[in-house]
Amino acid sequence: MSEDRKLILKMLQENRISVEEAEQLLSATDKKGPSVSGMKDELFNKTGPKMEQFMGSISSMIESVSQQVGPGLEKRFEGWFQQKQGKEGSEKADMGFKTGTAASAGQSTEHKTTITVTPETKKLRCFHNIGPLSIEGHDGNEIQAVLEKHYGDNDDRSQFETLRLTSRQDGEVLLLEIEGADKIKSDAQRWVHLKLQVPAKLDMELGTDKQDVLVQKLSHPEGKLHLESSSGDLELQQLALKHIVLQTTSGNVAADQASESLEIRTQSGDVKLNGSVFDGEIHTQSGSIQLEASVQHQLKAESRSADITLQLQASKGRIDLQSQSGDIELSGTLQGETVLNSSSGDLQCDLTIFESASVSLTTYSGDVDLILRPESECKVEAEALSGDVECRVDLQGSEKSEHKLTGSLGNGQGMLRAQTKSGDILIS
């Protein structure tokens, strides 16, 4: 470890600089740029007395750091630093869809179209497979469409210039398609981004094979949305609709929404949901499920081999989380029936259990690690058939053996049951 890095980590360890300041110093030290000494002087001055006055000479401090810090702190901090850089890089890469995929080289043209929506039109249907699809809601009665065409310098330009968005009425359904799309094979250099501003009153059925779909700023109390993709990602931002269905085989799903009915199904894609749900159902085969939501009636989330994480907001509904071989994490206040079930995964919970709640935590061969908040009002029954039960909470009327525990918190009107066959149970 260099002397500069030892000083920085020591100052971080003693809270004399923030994590952000330490990150700046480490980054500057790694780059060995001319501004490193200036940055260090600026931050050193912010720490108050000179370092020599506070801990003796710089040389003695370095020697002290060598003995105290060791490789552990540096590895932990650098691990965090690398993870943060990787996350920021990933977030920057993910932003590509929202701003339109950037062509690696070549030319770009744009074509705009306005389509009048007749009074009898109730639904918009569009299948787009030669580039990303973006939808934004508005209060008007027209569809504003933009075709962003990207192609290589050696491509036949006429094939792209003649592409036009066409519409066809079929009863209450308005069908949109790009004329000439069958002649285009999209890839990293040639593609067409279809952007639509759509009346919020229209129901929508949108599909693609391998492209990404973004729907944003769409609100209607009776609105319905159905998105389907094979390998493209599906993303919702600021939606409030009655009914939402999202289906993808290997694409990811990210939804920021409020809905009365929500259904999400993927094979290997991950699901990330933020919002409010009255009645929700989420199924994945090998994709992880990460939820931060309020549930008014019920939510069921099931993954065959991946983890499920639910951070529960204000909620009165029924919660059902199932995973065969993945872990399940649940945090929040429970007021209704809650079931967590995993065959071989661990259950990790941080819960407040109200007197109206009935909670069942079951795993076959995993551990149960439960933080039970003191304001809970519930009876507790915990059993590890071949493992240990440990309780660090002061339960009323507690009865405990090696494999079983009973007791209660508060008025004991709610119910908590935790069971594992070959794992351990810890309540703290």
Buried (B, 14 or more C-beta within 10 A) or exposed (E): BEEBBBBBBBBBBEEBBEEEBBBBBBBBBEEEEEEBEEBBEEBBEEBEEEBEEEBEEEEEBBEBBEEEBEEEBBEEBBEEBEEEEEEEEEEEEEEEBEEBBEBEEEBEBEBEBEBEBEEEBBBBBBBBBBBBBBBBBBEEEEBBBBBBBBBBEEBEBEBBEEBBBEBEEEEEBBBBBBEBBEEBEBEEBBBBBBBBBBBBBBBBBBBBBBBBBBBBBBBBEEBBBBBBBBBBBBBBBBBBBBBBBBBBBBBBBBBBBBBBBBBBBBBBBBBBBBBBBBBBBBBBBBBBBBBBBBBBBBBBBBBBBBBBBBBBBEBBBBBBBBBBBBBBBBBBBBBBBBBBBBBBBBBBBBBBBBBEBBBBBBBBBBBBBBBBEEEBBBBBBBBBEEBEBBBEBEBEEEEBEEBBBBBBBBEBBBBBBBBBBBBBBBBE
